Amino acid sequence: MNRRLAVLISGRGSNLQAIVDAIADRRLDAEIAVVISNRAEAAGLDRAREAGLETLYISHRAFTSRDDFDRALVDSLVARGVGLVCLAGFMRLVGRHMLEAFPEAILNIHPSLLPAFPGVGAQRQALEYGVKVTGVTVHLVTPELDGGPIVLQRGVPVHGDDTVDSLSARILVEEHRAYPDAIKLVLDGGWRLEGRRFRNGR
Ligand code: GRF
């Protein structure tokens, strides 16, 4: 698979940093072709610049429809020869143009064991529900929010005295390990989808 990545962000960019670090440490054989943010103030853009990466700010507000925003994303990604798109705290739904241009080639990371607790505030949802184990999911993106085939999951225990902040921090440590591992799995190939099951021979 084409190992040129795009990382799409909206904020802090700690998962972007984890991917940058994994590539630098040679744990992940890939290259980040571009980092795109839909928010100009995203701290992740500074991280990307510090790493010497090309950055683009594409505001969804500059477009009258989601379709047009989506087309602008596709144009930018295709122009850079991107093979795999990694959503990392990107707070926009990707639309049909993106899904058609990058079939089975868009990943997202979510801070729960999906299908539990999709959408925003997954850590708070887990805490309030009272689960004893939550975690991290990296999945292929489909039109359904947080609903695509699961590439990799890691569990994280919930402690009795956890707050949303303490639980989020413990999950984040696992996110930073899981995302580079999942990207490697996808790039290394030899996998297939059976229905919604991601099968890689194990
Ligand atoms: C992470 O918790 C990720 O799972 C979720 O959004 C957050 C992004 O954090 N989708 P960061 O911007 O990577 O630090």
py3Dmol code that shows the C-alpha trace and the ligand (Angstrom):
import py3Dmol

protein = """\
ATOM      1  CA  MET A   1       0.000   0.000   0.000  1.00  0.00           C
ATOM      2  CA  ASN A   2       1.090   3.578  -0.712  1.00  0.00           C
ATOM      3  CA  ARG A   3       2.788   4.694   2.513  1.00  0.00           C
ATOM      4  CA  ARG A   4       2.152   8.396   2.079  1.00  0.00           C
ATOM      5  CA  LEU A   5      -0.099   9.488   4.933  1.00  0.00           C
ATOM      6  CA  ALA A   6      -2.276  12.504   5.496  1.00  0.00           C
ATOM      7  CA  VAL A   7      -3.198  13.318   9.089  1.00  0.00           C
ATOM      8  CA  LEU A   8      -6.376  15.339   9.558  1.00  0.00           C
ATOM      9  CA  ILE A   9      -6.784  17.207  12.826  1.00  0.00           C
ATOM     10  CA  SER A  10      -8.934  19.822  14.520  1.00  0.00           C
ATOM     11  CA  GLY A  11      -7.112  20.422  17.788  1.00  0.00           C
ATOM     12  CA  ARG A  12      -4.347  19.338  20.148  1.00  0.00           C
ATOM     13  CA  GLY A  13      -2.684  16.855  17.798  1.00  0.00           C
ATOM     14  CA  SER A  14      -1.192  14.470  20.349  1.00  0.00           C
ATOM     15  CA  ASN A  15      -2.044  11.488  18.147  1.00  0.00           C
ATOM     16  CA  LEU A  16      -0.412  13.275  15.213  1.00  0.00           C
ATOM     17  CA  GLN A  17       2.673  13.618  17.435  1.00  0.00           C
ATOM     18  CA  ALA A  18       2.566   9.902  18.250  1.00  0.00           C
ATOM     19  CA  ILE A  19       2.549   9.093  14.523  1.00  0.00           C
ATOM     20  CA  VAL A  20       5.410  11.556  13.877  1.00  0.00           C
ATOM     21  CA  ASP A  21       7.412   9.959  16.716  1.00  0.00           C
ATOM     22  CA  ALA A  22       6.731   6.401  15.543  1.00  0.00           C
ATOM     23  CA  ILE A  23       8.005   7.281  12.068  1.00  0.00           C
ATOM     24  CA  ALA A  24      11.095   9.012  13.514  1.00  0.00           C
ATOM     25  CA  ASP A  25      11.808   5.961  15.724  1.00  0.00           C
ATOM     26  CA  ARG A  26      11.360   3.643  12.720  1.00  0.00           C
ATOM     27  CA  ARG A  27       8.533   1.795  14.447  1.00  0.00           C
ATOM     28  CA  LEU A  28       6.393   2.856  11.516  1.00  0.00           C
ATOM     29  CA  ASP A  29       7.586   2.812   7.908  1.00  0.00           C
ATOM     30  CA  ALA A  30       5.587   5.689   6.448  1.00  0.00           C
ATOM     31  CA  GLU A  31       5.825   9.313   5.436  1.00  0.00           C
ATOM     32  CA  ILE A  32       3.446  12.127   6.368  1.00  0.00           C
ATOM     33  CA  ALA A  33       2.727  13.961   3.111  1.00  0.00           C
ATOM     34  CA  VAL A  34       0.499  16.614   4.660  1.00  0.00           C
ATOM     35  CA  VAL A  35      -1.280  17.618   7.868  1.00  0.00           C
ATOM     36  CA  ILE A  36      -4.658  19.251   7.331  1.00  0.00           C
ATOM     37  CA  SER A  37      -6.669  21.121   9.951  1.00  0.00           C
ATOM     38  CA  ASN A  38     -10.131  22.591   9.590  1.00  0.00           C
ATOM     39  CA  ARG A  39      -9.296  24.937  12.459  1.00  0.00           C
ATOM     40  CA  ALA A  40      -6.572  27.574  12.149  1.00  0.00           C
ATOM     41  CA  GLU A  41      -5.859  27.630  15.886  1.00  0.00           C
ATOM     42  CA  ALA A  42      -5.319  23.859  16.188  1.00  0.00           C
ATOM     43  CA  ALA A  43      -2.224  23.290  18.331  1.00  0.00           C
ATOM     44  CA  GLY A  44      -1.459  20.273  16.181  1.00  0.00           C
ATOM     45  CA  LEU A  45      -0.545  22.605  13.309  1.00  0.00           C
ATOM     46  CA  ASP A  46       2.373  23.915  15.394  1.00  0.00           C
ATOM     47  CA  ARG A  47       3.498  20.363  16.130  1.00  0.00           C
ATOM     48  CA  ALA A  48       3.394  19.612  12.394  1.00  0.00           C
ATOM     49  CA  ARG A  49       5.414  22.716  11.514  1.00  0.00           C
ATOM     50  CA  GLU A  50       7.972  21.847  14.175  1.00  0.00           C
ATOM     51  CA  ALA A  51       8.316  18.427  12.585  1.00  0.00           C
ATOM     52  CA  GLY A  52       8.910  20.108   9.220  1.00  0.00           C
ATOM     53  CA  LEU A  53       5.684  18.831   7.687  1.00  0.00           C
ATOM     54  CA  GLU A  54       3.535  20.568   5.139  1.00  0.00           C
ATOM     55  CA  THR A  55       0.394  21.968   6.752  1.00  0.00           C
ATOM     56  CA  LEU A  56      -2.870  23.081   5.229  1.00  0.00           C
ATOM     57  CA  TYR A  57      -5.717  24.935   6.863  1.00  0.00           C
ATOM     58  CA  ILE A  58      -8.971  24.169   5.092  1.00  0.00           C
ATOM     59  CA  SER A  59     -11.925  25.673   6.898  1.00  0.00           C
ATOM     60  CA  HIS A  60     -15.263  23.938   6.444  1.00  0.00           C
ATOM     61  CA  ARG A  61     -16.791  27.391   6.936  1.00  0.00           C
ATOM     62  CA  ALA A  62     -15.324  28.562   3.621  1.00  0.00           C
ATOM     63  CA  PHE A  63     -17.628  26.171   1.773  1.00  0.00           C
ATOM     64  CA  THR A  64     -21.377  26.362   1.371  1.00  0.00           C
ATOM     65  CA  SER A  65     -21.858  22.593   1.455  1.00  0.00           C
ATOM     66  CA  ARG A  66     -20.208  19.574   3.001  1.00  0.00           C
ATOM     67  CA  ASP A  67     -19.761  18.221  -0.518  1.00  0.00           C
ATOM     68  CA  ASP A  68     -17.627  21.198  -1.521  1.00  0.00           C
ATOM     69  CA  PHE A  69     -15.496  20.939   1.637  1.00  0.00           C
ATOM     70  CA  ASP A  70     -15.091  17.250   0.909  1.00  0.00           C
ATOM     71  CA  ARG A  71     -14.019  17.910  -2.675  1.00  0.00           C
ATOM     72  CA  ALA A  72     -11.424  20.419  -1.481  1.00  0.00           C
ATOM     73  CA  LEU A  73     -10.014  17.790   0.885  1.00  0.00           C
ATOM     74  CA  VAL A  74      -9.889  15.171  -1.872  1.00  0.00           C
ATOM     75  CA  ASP A  75      -8.147  17.584  -4.269  1.00  0.00           C
ATOM     76  CA  SER A  76      -5.470  18.419  -1.683  1.00  0.00           C
ATOM     77  CA  LEU A  77      -4.876  14.768  -0.820  1.00  0.00           C
ATOM     78  CA  VAL A  78      -4.796  13.494  -4.395  1.00  0.00           C
ATOM     79  CA  ALA A  79      -2.408  16.286  -5.419  1.00  0.00           C
ATOM     80  CA  ARG A  80       0.029  15.025  -2.771  1.00  0.00           C
ATOM     81  CA  GLY A  81      -0.221  11.364  -3.711  1.00  0.00           C
ATOM     82  CA  VAL A  82      -1.677  10.350  -0.359  1.00  0.00           C
ATOM     83  CA  GLY A  83      -2.466   6.654   0.092  1.00  0.00           C
ATOM     84  CA  LEU A  84      -3.893   6.511   3.611  1.00  0.00           C
ATOM     85  CA  VAL A  85      -5.827   9.202   5.467  1.00  0.00           C
ATOM     86  CA  CYS A  86      -5.614   9.203   9.274  1.00  0.00           C
ATOM     87  CA  LEU A  87      -8.247  11.164  11.162  1.00  0.00           C
ATOM     88  CA  ALA A  88      -6.765  12.205  14.490  1.00  0.00           C
ATOM     89  CA  GLY A  89      -9.212  14.304  16.458  1.00  0.00           C
ATOM     90  CA  PHE A  90     -10.737  15.614  13.214  1.00  0.00           C
ATOM     91  CA  MET A  91     -14.129  16.919  14.285  1.00  0.00           C
ATOM     92  CA  ARG A  92     -15.901  16.749  10.907  1.00  0.00           C
ATOM     93  CA  LEU A  93     -17.725  13.874   9.271  1.00  0.00           C
ATOM     94  CA  VAL A  94     -16.046  12.864   6.053  1.00  0.00           C
ATOM     95  CA  GLY A  95     -18.459  12.737   3.130  1.00  0.00           C
ATOM     96  CA  ARG A  96     -19.019  10.609   0.075  1.00  0.00           C
ATOM     97  CA  HIS A  97     -16.287  12.184  -2.078  1.00  0.00           C
ATOM     98  CA  MET A  98     -13.655  11.318   0.498  1.00  0.00           C
ATOM     99  CA  LEU A  99     -15.040   7.798   0.935  1.00  0.00           C
ATOM    100  CA  GLU A 100     -15.096   7.259  -2.836  1.00  0.00           C
ATOM    101  CA  ALA A 101     -11.593   8.667  -3.366  1.00  0.00           C
ATOM    102  CA  PHE A 102     -10.103   6.648  -0.472  1.00  0.00           C
ATOM    103  CA  PRO A 103     -12.042   3.387  -0.240  1.00  0.00           C
ATOM    104  CA  GLU A 104     -10.943   1.377   2.826  1.00  0.00           C
ATOM    105  CA  ALA A 105      -8.147   3.908   3.205  1.00  0.00           C
ATOM    106  CA  ILE A 106      -9.414   6.293   5.880  1.00  0.00           C
ATOM    107  CA  LEU A 107      -8.722   5.495   9.537  1.00  0.00           C
ATOM    108  CA  ASN A 108     -10.105   7.059  12.691  1.00  0.00           C
ATOM    109  CA  ILE A 109      -9.191   6.690  16.352  1.00  0.00           C
ATOM    110  CA  HIS A 110     -11.893   6.748  19.004  1.00  0.00           C
ATOM    111  CA  PRO A 111     -11.437   6.732  22.797  1.00  0.00           C
ATOM    112  CA  SER A 112     -13.737   3.811  23.682  1.00  0.00           C
ATOM    113  CA  LEU A 113     -14.262   0.172  22.824  1.00  0.00           C
ATOM    114  CA  LEU A 114     -16.716   0.628  19.962  1.00  0.00           C
ATOM    115  CA  PRO A 115     -19.579   0.022  19.445  1.00  0.00           C
ATOM    116  CA  ALA A 116     -19.851   1.285  23.028  1.00  0.00           C
ATOM    117  CA  PHE A 117     -19.914   5.056  23.442  1.00  0.00           C
ATOM    118  CA  PRO A 118     -19.655   6.485  19.920  1.00  0.00           C
ATOM    119  CA  GLY A 119     -19.706  10.223  19.277  1.00  0.00           C
ATOM    120  CA  VAL A 120     -18.434  12.999  21.504  1.00  0.00           C
ATOM    121  CA  GLY A 121     -17.527  12.603  25.177  1.00  0.00           C
ATOM    122  CA  ALA A 122     -16.752   8.887  24.955  1.00  0.00           C
ATOM    123  CA  GLN A 123     -14.726   8.930  28.181  1.00  0.00           C
ATOM    124  CA  ARG A 124     -17.521  10.697  30.084  1.00  0.00           C
ATOM    125  CA  GLN A 125     -20.082   8.296  28.631  1.00  0.00           C
ATOM    126  CA  ALA A 126     -18.000   5.318  29.822  1.00  0.00           C
ATOM    127  CA  LEU A 127     -17.559   6.769  33.300  1.00  0.00           C
ATOM    128  CA  GLU A 128     -21.239   7.604  33.678  1.00  0.00           C
ATOM    129  CA  TYR A 129     -22.332   4.206  32.383  1.00  0.00           C
ATOM    130  CA  GLY A 130     -20.125   2.550  34.981  1.00  0.00           C
ATOM    131  CA  VAL A 131     -18.135   0.184  32.768  1.00  0.00           C
ATOM    132  CA  LYS A 132     -15.039  -1.295  34.433  1.00  0.00           C
ATOM    133  CA  VAL A 133     -13.061  -1.514  31.196  1.00  0.00           C
ATOM    134  CA  THR A 134     -13.064   0.921  28.313  1.00  0.00           C
ATOM    135  CA  GLY A 135     -10.329   1.602  25.777  1.00  0.00           C
ATOM    136  CA  VAL A 136      -9.327   2.619  22.305  1.00  0.00           C
ATOM    137  CA  THR A 137     -10.578   1.672  18.856  1.00  0.00           C
ATOM    138  CA  VAL A 138      -8.940   2.313  15.495  1.00  0.00           C
ATOM    139  CA  HIS A 139     -11.392   1.664  12.689  1.00  0.00           C
ATOM    140  CA  LEU A 140     -11.883   2.146   8.967  1.00  0.00           C
ATOM    141  CA  VAL A 141     -14.170   5.064   8.235  1.00  0.00           C
ATOM    142  CA  THR A 142     -17.572   4.459   6.659  1.00  0.00           C
ATOM    143  CA  PRO A 143     -20.574   6.790   6.355  1.00  0.00           C
ATOM    144  CA  GLU A 144     -21.733   5.702   9.825  1.00  0.00           C
ATOM    145  CA  LEU A 145     -20.229   7.789  12.648  1.00  0.00           C
ATOM    146  CA  ASP A 146     -17.648   5.676  14.528  1.00  0.00           C
ATOM    147  CA  GLY A 147     -19.213   2.619  12.905  1.00  0.00           C
ATOM    148  CA  GLY A 148     -16.647   1.213  10.438  1.00  0.00           C
ATOM    149  CA  PRO A 149     -14.740  -2.095  10.534  1.00  0.00           C
ATOM    150  CA  ILE A 150     -12.470  -2.372  13.574  1.00  0.00           C
ATOM    151  CA  VAL A 151      -8.749  -2.635  12.830  1.00  0.00           C
ATOM    152  CA  LEU A 152      -7.459  -2.750  16.394  1.00  0.00           C
ATOM    153  CA  GLN A 153      -8.715  -2.314  19.961  1.00  0.00           C
ATOM    154  CA  ARG A 154      -6.924  -1.993  23.292  1.00  0.00           C
ATOM    155  CA  GLY A 155      -8.587  -2.139  26.685  1.00  0.00           C
ATOM    156  CA  VAL A 156      -8.038   0.379  29.480  1.00  0.00           C
ATOM    157  CA  PRO A 157      -9.285  -0.236  33.056  1.00  0.00           C
ATOM    158  CA  VAL A 158     -11.611   2.254  34.710  1.00  0.00           C
ATOM    159  CA  HIS A 159     -10.600   2.967  38.318  1.00  0.00           C
ATOM    160  CA  GLY A 160     -13.054   3.668  41.122  1.00  0.00           C
ATOM    161  CA  ASP A 161     -11.694   7.138  41.727  1.00  0.00           C
ATOM    162  CA  ASP A 162     -11.405   8.112  38.047  1.00  0.00           C
ATOM    163  CA  THR A 163     -12.526  11.498  36.794  1.00  0.00           C
ATOM    164  CA  VAL A 164     -13.111  12.238  33.112  1.00  0.00           C
ATOM    165  CA  ASP A 165      -9.642  13.806  33.063  1.00  0.00           C
ATOM    166  CA  SER A 166      -7.795  10.930  34.725  1.00  0.00           C
ATOM    167  CA  LEU A 167      -9.565   8.333  32.576  1.00  0.00           C
ATOM    168  CA  SER A 168      -8.975  10.358  29.395  1.00  0.00           C
ATOM    169  CA  ALA A 169      -5.268  10.629  30.224  1.00  0.00           C
ATOM    170  CA  ARG A 170      -4.950   6.856  30.745  1.00  0.00           C
ATOM    171  CA  ILE A 171      -6.806   6.180  27.489  1.00  0.00           C
ATOM    172  CA  LEU A 172      -4.624   8.708  25.637  1.00  0.00           C
ATOM    173  CA  VAL A 173      -1.436   6.818  26.559  1.00  0.00           C
ATOM    174  CA  GLU A 174      -2.948   3.758  24.907  1.00  0.00           C
ATOM    175  CA  GLU A 175      -4.156   5.794  21.902  1.00  0.00           C
ATOM    176  CA  HIS A 176      -0.590   6.891  21.241  1.00  0.00           C
ATOM    177  CA  ARG A 177       0.543   3.257  21.072  1.00  0.00           C
ATOM    178  CA  ALA A 178      -2.499   1.972  19.207  1.00  0.00           C
ATOM    179  CA  TYR A 179      -2.631   4.415  16.313  1.00  0.00           C
ATOM    180  CA  PRO A 180       0.870   3.778  14.919  1.00  0.00           C
ATOM    181  CA  ASP A 181       0.328   0.026  15.416  1.00  0.00           C
ATOM    182  CA  ALA A 182      -2.959   0.139  13.506  1.00  0.00           C
ATOM    183  CA  ILE A 183      -1.459   2.209  10.678  1.00  0.00           C
ATOM    184  CA  LYS A 184       1.337  -0.355  10.375  1.00  0.00           C
ATOM    185  CA  LEU A 185      -1.195  -3.204  10.216  1.00  0.00           C
ATOM    186  CA  VAL A 186      -3.110  -1.493   7.421  1.00  0.00           C
ATOM    187  CA  LEU A 187      -0.017  -0.458   5.441  1.00  0.00           C
ATOM    188  CA  ASP A 188       1.564  -3.894   5.702  1.00  0.00           C
ATOM    189  CA  GLY A 189      -1.410  -5.323   3.806  1.00  0.00           C
ATOM    190  CA  GLY A 190      -2.416  -8.972   3.709  1.00  0.00           C
ATOM    191  CA  TRP A 191      -5.751  -8.103   5.251  1.00  0.00           C
ATOM    192  CA  ARG A 192      -9.266  -8.286   3.891  1.00  0.00           C
ATOM    193  CA  LEU A 193     -12.740  -7.356   4.980  1.00  0.00           C
ATOM    194  CA  GLU A 194     -15.252 -10.145   5.540  1.00  0.00           C
ATOM    195  CA  GLY A 195     -18.476  -8.274   6.057  1.00  0.00           C
ATOM    196  CA  ARG A 196     -17.417  -5.815   8.683  1.00  0.00           C
ATOM    197  CA  ARG A 197     -14.621  -8.022  10.036  1.00  0.00           C
ATOM    198  CA  PHE A 198     -11.042  -6.863   9.424  1.00  0.00           C
ATOM    199  CA  ARG A 199      -9.144 -10.129   8.921  1.00  0.00           C
ATOM    200  CA  ASN A 200      -5.385 -10.311   8.738  1.00  0.00           C
ATOM    201  CA  GLY A 201      -4.816 -13.998   8.960  1.00  0.00           C
ATOM    202  CA  ARG A 202      -4.687 -14.240  12.748  1.00  0.00           C
TER     203      ARG A 202
END
"""
ligand_1 = """\
14
GRF
C -8.484 11.645 20.891
O -9.002 11.277 22.141
C -9.095 10.821 19.800
O -9.350 9.502 20.173
C -10.376 11.554 19.531
O -10.051 12.918 19.643
C -8.923 13.057 20.503
C -7.874 13.793 19.736
O -6.760 14.118 20.533
N -10.923 11.199 18.240
P -5.437 14.690 19.863
O -5.859 15.931 19.061
O -4.860 13.621 18.990
O -4.543 15.052 21.011
"""
view = py3Dmol.view(width=600, height=400)
view.addModel(protein, "pdb")
view.setStyle({"model": 0}, {"cartoon": {"style": "trace"}})
view.addModel(ligand_1, "xyz")
view.setStyle({"model": 1}, {"stick": {}})
view.zoomTo()
view.show()
